[in-house]
Amino acid sequence: MAFDSLSERLTKAMRNVAGKGKLTEKNMEDMLKEVRLALLEADVNYRIVKEFLDSVRQKALGQNVLTSVEPGEMLVKIVHDEIVDLLGHEDAGLKFKEKGVTVIMMVGLQGTGKTTSTAKIASILQRKYSRRCLLIAADVVRPAAIEQLQTLGKEINAEVFTKGVETNALETVRQGMAYAQQSGFDTVMIDTAGRLHIDEALMKELQDIEQLVQADEILLTVDAMTGQDIVNVAKAFHEALPITGLVVTKFDGDSRGGGVLSVKAITQVPVKFVGEGEKIEDMDVFHPDRMADRILGMGDVVTLVEKAQEKMDIEESEKAAKRMMNGEFTMDDMLVQFEQVQKMGPLGGIIKMIPGLSQYSGMINEAKADQGMKKSKAIIQSMTKRERQDPSILRSSMKRRIAEGSGTSVNDVNKLVNQFDKMKKAMGTVSSLQKSGRLNEDTLNQMMSAEKPQPQVKYRYGSKGGKLPF
């Protein structure tokens, strides 16, 4: 993901400072040197890096950080706040008309994911803001764009207006706007044409459309993988059109993220959405403060909770939890838990959002974890209803049948059954403690330590025949 290497470097620098009992001007300068290198390696604009460090230094000296009780923590807060300022300080939400049709123009170069982003944002508007969206296919330069938008429109249950490639973009938009007003849509999203590079014909077409519709929002899609070129593209478009926000795509790639950190300070155009995957749901509203938390390894609990509420079946999870606490845990419940975790996205991404655990996200083999989850699901789905309810009835012949049906081995089946037995036993213990009123932190800690394998102690015999440990 973008910012991963930057996050690692900054977290290390911050940790070194926070661990100092006393902060001096020297170790503060050492930290700022590390921050400078981290930002430059992340491809942040040189002028922005200089201004960033000057501001941190000035605020640190101005707030008497060196003599404060927790100087390290104070300095971390200042760096955090400066990153938030760089990213935009406040959430830059969309502006909707109180009456009439809100018009959102999507612009950008070819290959930045503009058409896909149009559908993704429309999906967010429908799900989170209860907007009734019409998508206008105004990219008549690339014929496949119309078909692509129609396919995506069906996926999100949004109507797509098109007059085909025979009608020019301006006329398509004119007729589309008339249709939107007649049909009672409150939001129109216009997918405009892109080019491989910025040219006069492209800008003239976009300016004509903007003058016709008087767009409330003009969102520019930029590719996070292009680094500092994000700034150049944003400046060029902003000079020709009143761009109101950026949509950063491919944010889940291995880009260094410097362009995203630089663009707001240079162009004054805020990032409004970020796309972190290929699926429709893999896009979200951009929150500068939450991103700053993640960059500094502080996690992002708010986004994690929102993801859980949005993607998990809360009612089903509560039912499964209730059955678990009543000692009625079955393989079907285990399957539900696997499916709920998968809905949340890659495990490494989830761990990054948990405070204190972000440094461990790189240790997770995403492919291996995903493969293991799929294997476990396949094993459970290959069982009969009775076997799922009570795995203790499984015999060798049954396990061989399940292994063949799931494309796994008998050893894999045994491992999953053992894992299930441990989970059921733990849930039963917790349930009995809760019912007896003896469930507290001490008993939970005892249970945790009991689960850990005890070290094997080897003995030798002493001169008097007694057993002594080696």
C-alpha positions as CSV (number, residue, x, y, z in Angstrom):
1,M,0.0,0.0,0.0
2,A,1.0,3.6,-0.6
3,F,3.0,5.1,2.4
4,D,4.1,1.7,3.6
5,S,7.9,2.4,3.4
6,L,7.3,6.0,4.6
7,S,5.3,4.7,7.6
8,E,8.0,2.2,8.5
9,R,10.8,4.9,8.4
10,L,8.7,7.5,10.3
11,T,7.5,5.0,12.9
12,K,11.1,4.0,13.6
13,A,12.2,7.7,13.9
14,M,9.3,8.5,16.2
15,R,9.9,5.4,18.3
16,N,13.6,6.4,18.9
17,V,12.6,9.9,20.1
18,A,9.7,8.6,22.2
19,G,12.0,6.2,24.0
20,K,14.3,9.1,25.1
21,G,13.9,10.0,28.8
22,K,15.1,13.5,27.9
23,L,14.9,15.2,24.6
24,T,17.8,17.5,23.5
25,E,18.2,19.7,20.5
26,K,20.7,17.2,19.1
27,N,18.5,14.1,19.2
28,M,15.6,16.2,17.9
29,E,17.8,17.2,15.0
30,D,18.8,13.6,14.4
31,M,15.1,12.6,14.3
32,L,14.3,15.5,11.9
33,K,17.1,14.2,9.7
34,E,15.5,10.8,9.6
35,V,12.2,12.3,8.8
36,R,13.7,14.4,6.0
37,L,15.3,11.3,4.4
38,A,12.0,9.3,4.8
39,L,10.0,12.1,3.1
40,L,12.5,12.5,0.3
41,E,12.7,8.8,-0.3
42,A,8.8,8.7,-0.5
43,D,9.1,11.2,-3.4
44,V,7.6,14.2,-1.5
45,N,8.3,17.5,-3.2
46,Y,11.6,19.0,-1.9
47,R,10.0,22.4,-1.1
48,I,7.3,20.7,0.9
49,V,9.8,18.7,2.9
50,K,11.8,21.9,3.8
51,E,8.6,23.7,4.9
52,F,7.4,20.6,6.8
53,L,10.6,20.3,8.8
54,D,10.9,24.1,9.5
55,S,7.3,24.1,10.8
56,V,8.0,21.1,13.1
57,R,11.2,22.6,14.4
58,Q,9.5,26.0,15.0
59,K,6.5,24.5,16.8
60,A,8.7,22.2,18.9
61,L,10.8,25.1,20.2
62,G,7.8,27.4,20.5
63,Q,6.0,24.9,22.8
64,N,9.0,24.2,25.0
65,V,8.9,20.6,24.0
66,L,12.5,20.0,25.2
67,T,11.5,20.8,28.9
68,S,8.1,19.1,28.8
69,V,7.2,16.0,30.9
70,E,6.8,13.8,27.9
71,P,9.0,15.5,25.2
72,G,8.9,12.5,22.8
73,E,5.1,12.2,22.8
74,M,4.8,16.0,22.3
75,L,7.1,15.9,19.3
76,V,5.2,12.9,17.8
77,K,2.0,14.9,18.1
78,I,3.5,17.9,16.3
79,V,4.7,15.7,13.4
80,H,1.2,14.0,13.3
81,D,-0.5,17.4,13.1
82,E,1.9,18.6,10.4
83,I,1.1,15.5,8.3
84,V,-2.6,16.2,8.7
85,D,-2.0,19.7,7.5
86,L,-0.2,18.4,4.5
87,L,-3.0,16.0,3.6
88,G,-5.8,18.6,4.0
89,H,-6.5,18.9,7.8
90,E,-10.3,18.5,7.4
91,D,-12.4,15.9,5.5
92,A,-13.2,17.4,2.2
93,G,-16.7,16.0,1.6
94,L,-18.9,16.4,-1.5
95,K,-21.3,19.4,-1.8
96,F,-24.8,18.5,-2.6
97,K,-27.5,20.9,-3.9
98,E,-30.4,21.3,-1.5
99,K,-32.7,21.5,-4.5
100,G,-32.3,20.2,-8.0
101,V,-29.7,17.9,-9.5
102,T,-26.2,17.7,-8.1
103,V,-23.7,17.3,-11.0
104,I,-20.3,15.6,-10.5
105,M,-17.8,15.6,-13.4
106,M,-15.2,12.9,-13.4
107,V,-12.0,13.9,-15.3
108,G,-8.5,12.5,-15.8
109,L,-6.0,10.9,-18.1
110,Q,-6.5,7.4,-19.6
111,G,-5.4,4.5,-17.4
112,T,-6.1,6.2,-14.1
113,G,-9.3,4.2,-13.4
114,K,-11.7,7.1,-14.1
115,T,-14.6,5.0,-15.3
116,T,-14.3,2.5,-12.5
117,S,-14.0,5.3,-10.0
118,T,-17.2,6.8,-11.3
119,A,-19.1,3.7,-10.5
120,K,-17.4,3.2,-7.1
121,I,-18.2,6.8,-6.0
122,A,-21.8,6.4,-7.2
123,S,-22.0,3.2,-5.1
124,I,-20.8,5.1,-2.0
125,L,-23.4,7.9,-2.7
126,Q,-26.2,5.4,-2.9
127,R,-25.2,3.3,0.1
128,K,-24.1,6.0,2.5
129,Y,-26.0,9.1,1.4
130,S,-29.2,7.5,-0.1
131,R,-28.6,9.4,-3.4
132,R,-30.4,8.4,-6.6
133,C,-27.6,8.5,-9.2
134,L,-27.6,8.6,-13.0
135,L,-24.3,7.8,-14.7
136,I,-23.8,9.6,-18.1
137,A,-21.3,7.8,-20.4
138,A,-19.7,10.8,-22.1
139,D,-16.4,9.1,-23.0
140,V,-17.2,8.6,-26.7
141,V,-13.5,8.5,-27.6
142,R,-13.0,5.0,-26.1
143,P,-15.9,2.8,-27.1
144,A,-15.1,0.2,-24.4
145,A,-15.7,2.9,-21.8
146,I,-19.4,2.9,-22.5
147,E,-19.7,-0.8,-22.2
148,Q,-17.6,-0.8,-19.1
149,L,-19.8,1.8,-17.4
150,Q,-22.9,-0.1,-18.3
151,T,-21.5,-3.3,-16.8
152,L,-20.6,-1.4,-13.6
153,G,-23.9,0.3,-13.5
154,K,-25.7,-3.0,-13.4
155,E,-23.4,-4.2,-10.6
156,I,-24.3,-1.2,-8.4
157,N,-27.9,-1.0,-9.6
158,A,-27.5,2.5,-11.1
159,E,-28.9,3.6,-14.5
160,V,-26.4,4.5,-17.3
161,F,-27.4,7.1,-19.9
162,T,-25.7,6.8,-23.3
163,K,-26.3,7.8,-26.9
164,G,-23.4,5.7,-28.2
165,V,-20.2,6.8,-29.9
166,E,-22.1,8.4,-32.8
167,T,-23.3,11.3,-30.7
168,N,-20.6,13.7,-29.4
169,A,-19.9,14.1,-25.7
170,L,-21.5,17.5,-25.3
171,E,-24.8,16.5,-26.9
172,T,-24.8,13.2,-24.8
173,V,-24.4,15.3,-21.6
174,R,-27.1,17.7,-22.7
175,Q,-29.7,15.0,-23.3
176,G,-28.5,13.1,-20.2
177,M,-29.1,16.1,-18.0
178,A,-32.6,16.6,-19.5
179,Y,-33.4,12.9,-18.8
180,A,-32.1,13.2,-15.2
181,Q,-34.4,16.1,-14.5
182,Q,-37.4,14.5,-16.1
183,S,-36.8,11.2,-14.2
184,G,-36.3,12.6,-10.7
185,F,-32.6,11.8,-10.2
186,D,-30.9,13.9,-7.6
187,T,-27.3,13.2,-8.6
188,V,-25.6,13.0,-12.0
189,M,-22.1,11.6,-12.5
190,I,-20.5,12.3,-15.9
191,D,-17.7,10.0,-17.0
192,T,-15.8,12.2,-19.4
193,A,-13.1,11.2,-22.0
194,G,-9.4,10.9,-21.1
195,R,-6.3,11.0,-23.1
196,L,-2.8,9.4,-22.8
197,H,-1.6,13.0,-22.1
198,I,-3.0,16.4,-21.6
199,D,-3.9,18.1,-24.9
200,E,-5.9,21.1,-26.1
201,A,-8.8,19.1,-27.6
202,L,-9.4,17.3,-24.3
203,M,-9.4,20.4,-22.2
204,K,-11.7,22.2,-24.7
205,E,-14.2,19.4,-24.5
206,L,-14.1,19.3,-20.7
207,Q,-14.5,23.1,-20.5
208,D,-17.6,23.0,-22.9
209,I,-19.2,20.3,-20.7
210,E,-18.5,22.3,-17.5
211,Q,-20.0,25.4,-19.0
212,L,-23.1,23.5,-20.0
213,V,-23.8,21.7,-16.6
214,Q,-22.1,24.2,-14.2
215,A,-20.8,21.2,-12.2
216,D,-21.0,21.2,-8.4
217,E,-18.0,19.0,-8.1
218,I,-15.2,18.2,-10.6
219,L,-13.2,15.2,-9.4
220,L,-9.8,14.5,-11.0
221,T,-8.7,10.8,-10.9
222,V,-4.9,10.4,-10.4
223,D,-2.8,7.2,-10.2
224,A,-0.9,6.8,-6.9
225,M,1.8,4.9,-8.8
226,T,2.8,8.0,-10.8
227,G,4.5,9.7,-7.9
228,Q,5.3,13.4,-8.3
229,D,3.5,13.4,-11.7
230,I,0.3,13.6,-9.6
231,V,1.2,17.2,-8.8
232,N,1.9,18.1,-12.5
233,V,-1.3,16.5,-13.7
234,A,-3.4,18.2,-11.0
235,K,-1.8,21.6,-11.7
236,A,-2.5,21.3,-15.5
237,F,-6.2,20.3,-15.0
238,H,-6.7,22.9,-12.2
239,E,-5.5,25.6,-14.5
240,A,-8.1,24.7,-17.1
241,L,-11.0,23.6,-14.8
242,P,-12.1,24.5,-11.3
243,I,-11.1,21.1,-9.9
244,T,-12.7,20.5,-6.5
245,G,-11.1,17.3,-5.4
246,L,-8.8,14.4,-6.2
247,V,-9.6,10.7,-6.4
248,V,-6.4,8.7,-5.9
249,T,-6.6,5.2,-7.4
250,K,-4.3,2.2,-7.0
251,F,-3.6,3.3,-3.4
252,D,-3.1,-0.4,-2.5
253,G,0.0,-0.6,-4.8
254,D,3.6,-0.2,-3.8
255,S,3.8,3.5,-4.6
256,R,5.8,5.7,-2.3
257,G,2.9,8.1,-1.7
258,G,4.9,11.3,-2.0
259,G,2.7,12.8,-4.7
260,V,-0.3,12.4,-2.5
261,L,1.4,14.2,0.4
262,S,2.6,17.0,-1.9
263,V,-0.5,17.7,-4.1
264,K,-2.7,19.5,-1.5
265,A,0.0,21.9,-0.4
266,I,1.0,22.8,-4.0
267,T,-2.4,22.9,-5.8
268,Q,-4.7,23.4,-2.8
269,V,-6.9,20.7,-4.3
270,P,-7.9,18.2,-1.5
271,V,-8.0,14.4,-1.8
272,K,-11.6,13.3,-1.4
273,F,-11.6,9.6,-2.2
274,V,-9.0,6.8,-2.3
275,G,-9.3,3.5,-4.1
276,E,-7.6,0.5,-2.6
277,G,-8.6,-2.4,-4.9
278,E,-10.4,-3.6,-8.0
279,K,-13.8,-4.4,-6.4
280,I,-16.6,-1.8,-6.3
281,E,-16.5,-1.6,-2.5
282,D,-12.7,-1.0,-2.6
283,M,-13.0,2.8,-2.4
284,D,-13.7,5.1,0.5
285,V,-13.9,8.7,1.6
286,F,-10.4,10.1,2.5
287,H,-9.9,11.2,6.1
288,P,-6.6,13.1,6.6
289,D,-6.4,12.6,10.3
290,R,-6.9,8.8,10.0
291,M,-4.3,8.5,7.3
292,A,-1.8,10.4,9.5
293,D,-2.5,7.9,12.3
294,R,-1.8,5.1,9.9
295,I,1.4,6.7,8.5
296,L,2.8,7.0,12.0
297,G,1.8,3.4,12.9
298,M,-1.0,4.5,15.3
299,G,-3.7,2.4,13.7
300,D,-7.1,3.5,12.5
301,V,-9.8,2.0,14.8
302,V,-12.6,4.3,13.5
303,T,-12.2,3.0,9.9
304,L,-11.9,-0.5,11.2
305,V,-15.2,-0.2,13.0
306,E,-16.9,1.4,10.0
307,K,-15.7,-1.4,7.8
308,A,-17.0,-4.0,10.2
309,Q,-20.4,-2.3,10.4
310,E,-20.6,-1.9,6.6
311,K,-19.3,-5.3,5.4
312,M,-20.1,-7.7,8.2
313,D,-23.5,-9.2,8.9
314,I,-23.9,-7.9,12.4
315,E,-27.1,-9.9,13.1
316,E,-25.5,-13.2,12.0
317,S,-22.4,-12.4,14.0
318,E,-24.5,-11.7,17.1
319,K,-26.4,-15.0,16.7
320,A,-23.1,-16.9,16.3
321,A,-21.7,-15.2,19.4
322,K,-24.8,-16.1,21.4
323,R,-24.6,-19.7,20.4
324,M,-20.9,-19.8,21.2
325,M,-21.5,-18.4,24.7
326,N,-24.3,-21.0,25.3
327,G,-21.9,-23.8,24.4
328,E,-23.7,-24.5,21.1
329,F,-20.7,-23.7,18.8
330,T,-20.8,-25.7,15.6
331,M,-18.8,-25.9,12.4
332,D,-21.5,-23.8,10.7
333,D,-20.7,-21.0,13.2
334,M,-17.0,-21.4,12.5
335,L,-17.7,-21.1,8.8
336,V,-19.7,-17.8,9.5
337,Q,-16.6,-16.4,11.3
338,F,-14.3,-17.3,8.4
339,E,-16.7,-15.6,5.9
340,Q,-17.1,-12.5,8.1
341,V,-13.3,-12.1,8.4
342,Q,-12.9,-12.4,4.6
343,K,-15.4,-9.6,4.0
344,M,-13.2,-7.2,6.0
345,G,-10.4,-7.5,3.4
346,P,-6.8,-8.6,3.5
347,L,-5.6,-9.5,7.0
348,G,-2.5,-7.3,6.7
349,G,-4.7,-4.3,6.1
350,I,-6.9,-5.1,9.1
351,I,-3.8,-5.4,11.4
352,K,-2.5,-2.0,10.2
353,M,-5.7,-0.4,11.6
354,I,-5.2,-1.9,15.1
355,P,-3.0,0.5,17.3
356,G,0.3,-1.0,18.2
357,L,0.2,-3.8,15.6
358,S,0.9,-2.0,12.4
359,Q,4.6,-3.0,12.5
360,Y,3.6,-6.7,12.4
361,S,1.5,-6.4,9.2
362,G,4.5,-7.1,7.0
363,M,5.0,-10.5,8.7
364,I,1.7,-11.7,7.3
365,N,1.9,-13.8,4.2
366,E,-1.4,-12.6,2.6
367,A,-1.5,-15.3,0.0
368,K,-0.9,-18.1,2.5
369,A,-3.5,-16.7,5.0
370,D,-6.1,-16.4,2.2
371,Q,-5.3,-19.9,1.0
372,G,-5.6,-21.3,4.5
373,M,-9.0,-19.6,5.0
374,K,-10.3,-21.0,1.7
375,K,-9.0,-24.5,2.5
376,S,-10.8,-24.4,5.9
377,K,-14.0,-23.2,4.3
378,A,-13.8,-26.0,1.7
379,I,-13.4,-28.6,4.4
380,I,-16.5,-27.4,6.3
381,Q,-18.5,-27.1,3.1
382,S,-17.6,-30.7,2.2
383,M,-19.2,-32.0,5.5
384,T,-22.7,-33.2,5.9
385,K,-25.1,-31.2,8.0
386,R,-24.8,-33.8,10.9
387,E,-21.0,-33.7,10.7
388,R,-21.0,-29.9,11.0
389,Q,-23.2,-30.1,14.0
390,D,-21.0,-32.7,15.8
391,P,-17.5,-33.3,14.3
392,S,-16.8,-35.8,17.1
393,I,-18.6,-38.5,15.0
394,L,-16.0,-38.2,12.2
395,R,-14.2,-41.5,11.5
396,S,-11.3,-42.2,9.2
397,S,-13.5,-43.1,6.2
398,M,-15.5,-39.9,6.7
399,K,-12.4,-37.8,6.9
400,R,-11.1,-39.3,3.7
401,R,-14.3,-38.5,1.9
402,I,-14.2,-34.8,3.2
403,A,-10.6,-34.5,2.2
404,E,-11.3,-35.7,-1.3
405,G,-14.4,-33.5,-1.6
406,S,-12.5,-30.4,-0.5
407,G,-9.3,-31.1,-2.4
408,T,-7.3,-31.3,0.8
409,S,-5.6,-34.0,2.9
410,V,-6.8,-36.0,5.9
411,N,-4.1,-34.2,7.9
412,D,-5.8,-30.8,7.0
413,V,-9.1,-32.1,8.1
414,N,-7.7,-33.3,11.5
415,K,-6.0,-29.9,12.0
416,L,-9.3,-28.0,11.5
417,V,-11.2,-30.4,13.8
418,N,-8.6,-29.9,16.5
419,Q,-8.8,-26.1,16.0
420,F,-12.6,-26.4,16.4
421,D,-12.3,-28.5,19.5
422,K,-10.0,-25.9,21.2
423,M,-12.3,-23.0,20.2
424,K,-15.4,-24.9,21.5
425,K,-13.6,-25.8,24.8
426,A,-12.5,-22.2,25.3
427,M,-16.0,-20.9,24.6
428,G,-17.4,-23.4,27.1
429,T,-15.0,-22.3,29.8
430,V,-15.8,-18.6,29.2
431,S,-19.5,-19.3,29.2
432,S,-19.4,-21.2,32.6
433,L,-17.3,-18.5,34.1
434,Q,-19.7,-15.8,32.9
435,K,-22.7,-17.6,34.3
436,S,-21.0,-18.1,37.7
437,G,-19.9,-14.5,37.8
438,R,-16.3,-15.4,38.0
439,L,-15.3,-14.0,34.6
440,N,-12.6,-11.4,35.1
441,E,-9.2,-10.3,33.8
442,D,-7.3,-12.7,36.1
443,T,-9.3,-15.8,35.0
444,L,-8.9,-14.8,31.4
445,N,-5.1,-14.5,31.9
446,Q,-5.0,-17.9,33.5
447,M,-6.9,-19.4,30.6
448,M,-4.5,-17.8,28.1
449,S,-1.4,-19.1,29.9
450,A,-2.9,-22.6,30.2
451,E,-3.3,-22.7,26.4
452,K,0.5,-22.1,25.9
453,P,2.6,-25.3,25.7
454,Q,4.7,-25.8,28.7
455,P,8.5,-26.2,28.1
456,Q,9.8,-29.8,28.4
457,V,12.2,-30.1,31.3
458,K,14.9,-32.7,31.0
459,Y,16.4,-34.2,34.2
460,R,19.8,-35.8,35.1
461,Y,20.5,-37.9,38.2
462,G,22.7,-36.4,40.8
463,S,25.4,-38.2,42.8
464,K,22.9,-39.1,45.5
465,G,20.3,-40.4,43.1
466,G,18.1,-37.3,43.1
467,K,16.6,-35.8,39.9
468,L,18.1,-32.5,39.0
469,P,17.2,-30.3,36.0
470,F,19.8,-29.8,33.3
